[in-house]
Amino acid sequence: MSRGGKDKSRDDPERRCIATGEVQPKRGLIRFAVSPDGVVVPDVLEKLPGRGIWVAADRAALETAMKKGLFARAAKQTVIVPETLVADVETLLVRRLIDGVSMARKAGRAIAGYEKVRDWLGKEDARILFQASDGSERGKSKLHAPGGRGSYFEVLTASELGLSFGRERVIHAALGFGGLTERIREDAIRLSGVREVDGGPATGKVK
């Protein structure tokens, strides 16, 4: 992606969601695999062997796939679908996102703290603004997203965001431009479709 935020053309494989029937780029879906003992397991890293089963990164789509037996139909065999499957997906996406932001921090492409984040935003050095879902709304309203789809997220709590920076809590964080940031952005978009915050969908899109 260019510094201006426009997508470069790229070969992005597409897959069909078993719940919605829609074909879309696989970066917007979750891959599942069936273990040797017939258990459906989320494959967020897309590395498990076997034929993949794809579901949109959307909580309603995941719940539909579970309730209607669509995993068994897609796998063409009897499978065991854990009741915790949606929660397991959410946990894996949260872990991946925390680890991604931590990698960006170590590479000098992520910073935390109100003043530092405001400085990056002012200099247009920030590609993404993260703010804790449980942070003060008054404090968060003082910072404005860089702009463009997926430039603002409230999908992690203060303690989860803090893990990325080796702190107890972080309310404001920003990521600079680069390939790693784009991967993190895609992970955050997927998590925003799966996670619920305060009983409702997470805020994963640009304000």
N, C-alpha and C positions, 0 to 999 in steps of 0.2 A: 504494500500500500504506500502511496506517495505521502509526503509530508502534509499535503493539503487535505488528506483524508479520502481521496478517491481510490476506489478499488482498481488494482491492476488486473488485467485479464489473466485468468489462470485456469488450469484444468482442474475442476472441482468435481469429483465423482458424485453421482446422485444415487440415492436409494429410495425405496418405497416404504412408507410407514405402514405397518400392519394394522394400525388402529384407524387412521384417517384415509388410507389409500392414496395419499398424495406422494408424488415423487419430488424430492427436494435435495439440495446439496447435503451430503452426509454430515457436514459440520453442524447442522441443526438437528441431528438425530442422536439417539443413544443406541449403541450396538449391544446386543445380548447374545450369549452363547449358551449351549446346553452342555452341562458337565457330563462325564462318563456315567454318572449315576442318575442322569435325567433331571437334574436341577437347573432351572433357568438362573443364570448369573449375569449381572451387568458387566460389560466389557468397555469401560470408559476409555481405556488406552487403546482399544481395538487391536489387541495382540493375541487374544485367546484363539486356539485352533477351532476348526469346524466352520460350518456355514453360519454366517451372521444373521441375526434377526434384528430388524431396525424399527425403532419407535421414535416418534417426534419428541423432542425435549420439551414436553408439555405434560404437566401433572394429570390433566384430564385424559390425555391420550394414553398415558401409562396405566391409569386406573381402568380405562375402557378395555385395554388389551388384557388386563388381569381378569376382569369380571366376565368377559365374553369368551374366554378360553382361546384367545387368538395366538398365544405363544405355541400351544399344542398344534394348532392348525398350521402355523408357519413352519414348525419343526417337523410336521408330519409324523408325530409320535406322541405318546403319552409323556407329559412332563410334570415336574413339581414346581409350582410357582410360589415362592416364599411370601407370606403375608407382609413381610417387611420390605418387599422389593423396591417400592417407591422411596422409602426412607433410606434404603441401602444406596440407591442411585444418588440421592441428595448428599449423603455422607461422602461418597467418592468424589462427587463434583466439588464439594466444599474443600476437601483435602487437596485436590488437584489445583484449585484456584489459589489456595493459601500457598502451596508450594511454588506455583508460578510467580506470584507476586514476590515471594522470597527470593527467587532466582533473579528477578528483575532488580530487586534491591541490591543484591550482591554485585550485579553488573553495573550499578550506578544509574539504573533507569527507573527507579522508583523511590519516592521520598514520602515522608509522613510528617504531620504537624501542620497546624493551620497557617502559620506564617510562611513556611517553606512552600506549601501547596499554593497559597495565594500568589507567591512570587513566580512560580512556574506558570501558573495560569495567566498572569499579567504579561509574561514574556513569550507566551504562546509556545512554551516548551512541553506542555502537557497534552497527551493524546487522550487519556482517560482520567476521570475523577471518580474515586471511590469514597463513599461516605458510609459510616456505620449505620445499619438499619435501626439500631437502638440509641443512636446519638441524639442530641438536642436538635429539634427542628429549627429553633432560632439560630443556633450556631451554623447549621448546615445551609440555611438559606442565604448566608452571606457569601457563599462561593458559587460560582456559575460554571456549568460544564463547558468544555472546549467547543462543543458543537459537533454535529454529525451523528449518525446512527451508532449506538453503542459507545457513547463517550461518557456516560454517567451511570453508575450502578450503586444500589443500596442493597446488595445481596448478602453481605457478610456482617456479622455483629462486630462490636468493638473489640471483643476478646479474640474473635477469629482473625480479624484484620491485624490485631496486635501480634499474633503468632508469626505473621510474615515479616515483622520488623523486630522481633525479639523483645517485645514490650507486653505489658499486661493488657493495655487497651490502646487502640488507635481509632480516632473518629474520622480524620481526614487523611487521604493518601492520593498521590497522583503518579501516573506512569508516563514516561516519555515515549517517543516514537521508536518503532523498530519491529522486527519480525516476532520477537517474543511477546511484545505487547499485543500484537494482533491475535496470537494464539490465546493469550489470557482473555482478551475481549470475547472471543468465541466461547470460551469456557464460561465466562460470566453471563453471556446471553443464554446459554443452555441452563445454567443454574437458575436464572431468573424465571425460566419457564417451569421449573420443577419445584422450586422452594416456595413455601408460604411464609409470610412475615406478618405477625399479629393477626393470624387467622385469614389473611387474604394473600393474593398473588404478590410475589416480591416485585420491587420496583427495579426493573432491569433495563428499561429503555430511556432514551434521552428525554429530559424534561424540557 
